């Protein structure tokens, strides 16, 4: 994904539910970093970014 989109975008931003530890760890392994956390109803979400600088 990075090689295909880097020429058009500086980063990718997405959300992961904190209950989904496997996805959260996989995103962090490739380089995503936590921007913020927020709550929707009873669910807590991580807003994460992968910077391509």
Secondary structure, DSSP 8 states (H G I E B T S, - for coil): -HHHHTTT-SEEEEEEETT-HHHHHHHHHHT-EEEEEEEETTEEEEEEEEE--
